[in-house]
């Protein structure tokens, strides 16, 4: 493990130096970047332990409409269901009845959180709904709220527009 990745001995100046090196090598100014080969995020798929509680959480609490509920083609008896998260993007779920799937865990290559952009007025409304529903949440930078879904996946609602992060353009 290199010193830059050894978190027990992390040197902040060495980390910043490494980020600077990678920015210089890989980050091209917006006017000179090639167009992406992708046309957007079709869906992100998470695992649900209970289809109905997941639907209630995402559709009733967060106001993301359920758009489809079908059998998972890869696992008979399993459901594959989708929520509209705006801008032509979907948040999807699978359940795997009969399969011993462990609890949510952050692992290398795994999910840290899903950040979903919402209009500022809708953001305030949803933060209030989370409070009224007793969902533990953490406000950050006056535009982000972090919380966990019924299965422990970390979700962020962010009032910044798509392509911005805390007032700075990232796209």
MIKE-372089 format. One record per residue (C-alpha): residue number from 1; residue in one letter; x negated, y, z negated. Coordinates in Angstrom, 1 decimal. Last residue first. Layout:
<r NUM; A; <X; Y; Z>>
...
This chain:
<r 171; X; <19.4; 19.6; 15.3>>
<r 170; X; <18.1; 20.3; 11.8>>
<r 169; X; <19.3; 23.9; 11.6>>
<r 168; X; <18.9; 25.3; 8.1>>
<r 167; X; <21.9; 26.4; 6.0>>
<r 166; X; <21.7; 23.5; 3.5>>
<r 165; X; <21.3; 21.0; 6.3>>
<r 164; X; <22.7; 21.9; 9.7>>
<r 163; X; <23.4; 19.8; 12.9>>
<r 162; X; <27.0; 19.2; 12.0>>
<r 161; X; <28.4; 22.1; 9.9>>
<r 160; X; <27.5; 22.3; 6.2>>
<r 159; X; <30.4; 21.4; 3.9>>
<r 158; X; <28.8; 18.1; 3.0>>
<r 157; X; <30.7; 15.0; 1.7>>
<r 156; X; <28.1; 12.5; 0.5>>
<r 155; X; <28.9; 8.8; 0.0>>
<r 154; X; <26.9; 6.3; -2.1>>
<r 153; X; <28.0; 2.7; -1.6>>
<r 152; X; <29.1; 1.3; -5.0>>
<r 151; X; <31.9; -1.1; -3.9>>
<r 150; X; <34.8; 1.2; -4.9>>
<r 149; X; <33.0; 4.2; -3.2>>
<r 148; X; <30.3; 6.1; -5.0>>
<r 147; X; <29.9; 9.8; -5.3>>
<r 146; X; <27.8; 12.7; -4.0>>
<r 145; X; <29.1; 16.2; -3.4>>
<r 144; X; <27.3; 18.7; -1.1>>
<r 143; X; <27.9; 22.4; -0.3>>
<r 142; X; <27.1; 24.2; -3.6>>
<r 141; X; <23.5; 23.0; -3.6>>
<r 140; X; <24.5; 19.7; -5.2>>
<r 139; X; <27.7; 18.6; -6.9>>
<r 138; X; <27.7; 15.1; -8.6>>
<r 137; X; <30.6; 12.8; -8.7>>
<r 136; X; <32.3; 10.3; -11.0>>
<r 135; X; <35.8; 9.6; -9.6>>
<r 134; X; <38.5; 10.4; -12.2>>
<r 133; X; <41.2; 10.8; -9.5>>
<r 132; X; <41.7; 14.5; -10.5>>
<r 131; X; <38.0; 15.1; -10.1>>
<r 130; X; <37.8; 13.4; -6.7>>
<r 129; X; <40.9; 15.3; -5.6>>
<r 128; X; <39.2; 18.6; -6.6>>
<r 127; X; <36.1; 17.7; -4.6>>
<r 126; X; <38.4; 16.8; -1.7>>
<r 125; X; <40.1; 20.2; -1.7>>
<r 124; X; <36.7; 22.1; -2.0>>
<r 123; X; <35.4; 20.1; 1.0>>
<r 122; X; <38.6; 20.7; 3.0>>
<r 121; X; <38.1; 24.4; 2.6>>
<r 120; X; <34.4; 24.1; 3.5>>
<r 119; X; <35.1; 22.0; 6.7>>
<r 118; X; <33.9; 18.4; 6.3>>
<r 117; X; <30.6; 16.8; 7.3>>
<r 116; X; <30.0; 13.2; 6.3>>
<r 115; X; <26.8; 12.0; 4.7>>
<r 114; X; <26.5; 8.2; 4.3>>
<r 113; X; <24.0; 7.2; 1.6>>
<r 112; X; <20.9; 5.2; 0.9>>
<r 111; X; <21.7; 2.3; 3.1>>
<r 110; X; <19.3; -0.5; 3.6>>
<r 109; X; <15.9; -0.8; 5.4>>
<r 108; X; <14.1; -1.0; 2.0>>
<r 107; X; <16.7; -1.8; -0.6>>
<r 106; X; <19.4; 0.2; -2.4>>
<r 105; X; <21.9; -2.3; -3.8>>
<r 104; X; <25.6; -2.9; -3.4>>
<r 103; X; <26.8; -6.0; -5.2>>
<r 102; X; <26.1; -9.5; -3.9>>
<r 101; X; <27.9; -11.2; -1.0>>
<r 100; X; <29.0; -14.7; -1.8>>
<r 99; X; <31.0; -15.6; 1.3>>
<r 98; X; <34.5; -16.9; 0.7>>
<r 97; X; <36.1; -13.7; 2.0>>
<r 96; X; <33.6; -11.6; 4.0>>
<r 95; X; <35.0; -8.0; 4.2>>
<r 94; X; <33.8; -5.8; 7.0>>
<r 93; X; <34.0; -2.0; 7.1>>
<r 92; X; <33.8; 0.8; 9.6>>
<r 91; X; <33.3; 4.6; 9.5>>
<r 90; X; <34.1; 6.0; 12.8>>
<r 89; X; <33.0; 9.0; 14.9>>
<r 88; X; <34.9; 10.9; 17.7>>
<r 87; X; <34.2; 14.2; 16.0>>
<r 86; X; <36.1; 13.2; 12.9>>
<r 85; X; <35.7; 10.6; 10.2>>
<r 84; X; <38.4; 8.3; 11.7>>
<r 83; X; <38.4; 5.1; 9.6>>
<r 82; X; <37.9; 1.6; 10.9>>
<r 81; X; <38.6; -2.0; 9.9>>
<r 80; X; <36.9; -5.4; 10.5>>
<r 79; X; <38.5; -8.2; 8.5>>
<r 78; X; <37.1; -11.6; 7.8>>
<r 77; X; <39.1; -14.8; 8.3>>
<r 76; X; <36.8; -16.0; 11.1>>
<r 75; X; <33.3; -14.3; 10.9>>
<r 74; X; <31.7; -12.8; 14.0>>
<r 73; X; <34.9; -11.6; 15.7>>
<r 72; X; <36.0; -9.8; 12.5>>
<r 71; X; <39.7; -9.9; 12.5>>
<r 70; X; <41.4; -6.5; 13.1>>
<r 69; X; <42.4; -3.4; 11.2>>
<r 68; X; <42.3; -0.2; 13.3>>
<r 67; X; <42.6; 3.6; 12.9>>
<r 66; X; <42.7; 4.2; 9.1>>
<r 65; X; <42.9; 7.9; 8.7>>
<r 64; X; <40.1; 9.6; 6.6>>
<r 63; X; <42.0; 11.5; 3.9>>
<r 62; X; <39.3; 11.1; 1.2>>
<r 61; X; <41.7; 9.8; -1.5>>
<r 60; X; <44.5; 8.2; 0.5>>
<r 59; X; <42.6; 7.0; 3.6>>
<r 58; X; <39.1; 6.2; 2.2>>
<r 57; X; <40.0; 5.1; -1.3>>
<r 56; X; <43.3; 3.4; -0.5>>
<r 55; X; <41.8; 1.6; 2.5>>
<r 54; X; <38.9; 0.4; 0.4>>
<r 53; X; <41.3; -0.8; -2.3>>
<r 52; X; <43.2; -2.7; 0.4>>
<r 51; X; <40.2; -4.4; 2.0>>
<r 50; X; <38.6; -5.6; -1.2>>
<r 49; X; <34.9; -6.5; -1.4>>
<r 48; X; <34.1; -4.1; 1.4>>
<r 47; X; <30.8; -4.2; 3.4>>
<r 46; X; <29.7; -1.1; 5.3>>
<r 45; X; <29.7; -0.5; 9.1>>
<r 44; X; <28.5; 2.8; 10.6>>
<r 43; X; <30.4; 3.6; 13.8>>
<r 42; X; <29.9; 5.0; 17.3>>
<r 41; X; <27.2; 7.4; 16.4>>
<r 40; X; <26.7; 9.7; 19.3>>
<r 39; X; <25.7; 9.8; 23.0>>
<r 38; X; <22.3; 8.1; 22.6>>
<r 37; X; <19.3; 8.4; 25.0>>
<r 36; X; <18.6; 11.7; 23.4>>
<r 35; X; <17.7; 14.6; 25.6>>
<r 34; X; <14.0; 15.4; 25.7>>
<r 33; X; <12.6; 17.9; 23.2>>
<r 32; X; <10.9; 21.0; 24.7>>
<r 31; X; <13.5; 23.6; 23.7>>
<r 30; X; <14.0; 22.2; 20.2>>
<r 29; X; <10.3; 22.3; 19.4>>
<r 28; X; <8.7; 18.9; 19.2>>
<r 27; X; <8.3; 17.0; 16.0>>
<r 26; X; <6.0; 13.9; 16.4>>
<r 25; X; <2.3; 14.8; 15.9>>
<r 24; X; <2.5; 18.2; 14.2>>
<r 23; X; <5.5; 17.0; 12.1>>
<r 22; X; <3.6; 13.8; 11.2>>
<r 21; X; <0.5; 15.7; 10.1>>
<r 20; X; <2.6; 18.2; 8.1>>
<r 19; X; <4.4; 15.3; 6.4>>
<r 18; X; <1.0; 13.7; 5.5>>
<r 17; X; <-0.3; 17.0; 4.1>>
<r 16; X; <3.0; 17.3; 2.1>>
<r 15; X; <2.5; 13.9; 0.6>>
<r 14; X; <-1.2; 14.6; -0.2>>
<r 13; X; <-0.1; 17.8; -1.9>>
<r 12; X; <2.5; 16.0; -3.9>>
<r 11; X; <0.1; 13.3; -5.1>>
<r 10; X; <2.0; 10.1; -5.7>>
<r 9; X; <0.4; 7.6; -8.1>>
<r 8; X; <3.4; 5.5; -9.2>>
<r 7; X; <5.0; 6.2; -5.8>>
<r 6; X; <2.3; 4.4; -3.9>>
<r 5; X; <3.4; 5.3; -0.3>>
<r 4; X; <0.9; 8.2; 0.3>>
<r 3; X; <-1.7; 6.1; -1.6>>
<r 2; X; <-1.5; 3.4; 0.9>>
<r 1; X; <0.0; 0.0; 0.0>>
